[in-house]
Amino acid sequence: MNNSWADFQAAEPDFAATVRQRFETYTHHVLGTLRADGSPRLTGIEVTFRFGELWLGMMPNSRKALDLRRDPRFAVHANPGADASMDDGDVRIGGRAAEVTDPEVTARFQEATEAPQPFHLFRAELAEAVRTGVEGDELVVRTWRPGRALRTIRRGNDDSPPRTDAP
């Protein structure tokens, strides 16, 4: 199993919809990759949901594309928006980026998205999806990982230890 977006949707449809909606609220997000020396690189990116996959497209030979070719680990953080309230929460996805070079797939993607040519195309293989938000007086962190139940941790604004909701 490649841990595709479709796999995430099948495992946790409501949570996947929440995460996707958060990413689709804004166009531009932040991608974290690893430089050759192992230090982090943060760059802007647009993500696309098509054909049951989460796609990362980028300009040819961009630093982020070269980073992912060398080390496919990534994290992408949804744009928090201009509103400081964070009513929709804070969302990020982490995993591995698999470069797609099949001409039929890239042509299909380009046709569906009108992506400028040429481009690097990576399919996201999800390792986790996380949403952090505030519900009432609690900080609530929901985490999905392939093969595991959705986990929810709640932390109040007092000194009590965090609570984990039973899956």
N, C-alpha and C positions, 0 to 999 in steps of 0.2 A: 504494500500500500504506500502511495507517495504522499499521503496526508494533504490532499488537495483541498481547495475551498469547498468543493462538493462533499468531501468526506466530513468536513467540519459542519456543513449544513445538515447532513444526514444525522450526525451524532447529537448536535445541539441546535436545532432549527431556530428557536427563539433567540438564543444568545448570538448565533451567527447573524441573524437579521439585525440585532442591535449594533453589533460591531460594524457590519456593512453600512448601515444607515449613518453611523458616525463618520465613516470614511467618505461617504458620498455627500455629506453636508458641505464639504469644502473640496476644492480641486487640489490644492497644494498641501503636501505633508512633509515629514522629515524622515529620511532614510539614514540609518546607521550601518556603516560597513567597517571593515578592518583594513587599515593600510598595510603595506608590506612589512613595516616594523612592528605591527601588532597594535598600534595606537588607533583610536576610533576616528572615523571620518563621518561628519554629519552633513548631508546635502539635501536639497529640496527634491521632491519627486511627486509625480502624479501616479496614482494606482488605478487599475482598471479591473472590473469584474466582468468576465465574459467566459462563456462556454464551460461553466462550472469551475473556473480557475480564478485566482488572484494573480494579476500580471504586473510586472515592473518593466516598463519600457524606458529606454534612455538613449541619448545621443551616442553615435559611434565613438569609441575610444575615450569616453568620458572617464574621469577618475573612478567614479562609483562603479561603472561597468567593469573596468579593469580590476578593481578591488574584488568584485563578485566572481569574476573569472578565476582569480587566484584563490580566494577563500569565500565560499558561497554563503557563509553565515551573515544574517542581516537582522535588523529590527526596523520596523516602520511605525512611526508614531503619528496618529491622526492629528490634524490641525486643531488646536484647542479653540480657535475662533477668536473674535474680537470681544466677545462677552465674557467678562471675568467670572461670571456665576458658575460656569462649568455644569450647567443643568443636565447636559447630555453625558457627562462623565468624561473620563480620559481613557483613550483606547490605544492599544499597541498590539502589533503582531510580530512574532519572531519566528525564524526558521532558517531554511536554506533556499537559495535561489538557483534554480536549474535553468541554464541557458538553453533556449530553443532556437535552433538554426534550420529546422525543416522548412523548406521554401513554401510548402502548402500551408503550414500553420502560420508562418509569418505573414503570408499574403492574406489569409483569412482574417488575422488580427488587424492588419493594416486596413483592409476593406471595412471592417466593422468599426474601427476607431478613427480612421483617417489620419493615422500616425504618419508624421513626415518620414520620408525615406532618406537615407538608410537609418537603421536603428538596431540596438541590441534589445533582445526580448528575453525576459526571465520569467519563469513560472514559479510562484511561491509554493514551497513545500512547508507547510505549517508545523512548527514545534510547539507553539503556544499562542493563545489570544487572551488578552487581559483587559478588563474594564475596571477602572477605579472611579468611584463616585461617592456622593454623600446622600444618604437616605435618613431623613430626620436628623438625629444627633450622632449618627454613626458614619464612619468611613467604611465603605463596602468595596471589597476587592473580589472580583469574579475571575477565575482562571480556568481555561480549558486547555488540555493537552491531549494529543491523540491517544486513544485507548483508555482514557481515564474519564471519570464522571466530572461534570462541572463542579468546581470547588468554590465556595463562598466563605470569605473571612470578613467578620464584622468587628470593628473596633470603636468603642465609645470614646467620648472626650474626657473620660475619667481615668483613673489608674488601673482599672480592671484589665485582665489579660484579654487578648483577642479571642473571639468565639468563631468556631468553624461550623457552618451549617452542615448537617449530615447529608451526604449525597443521596 
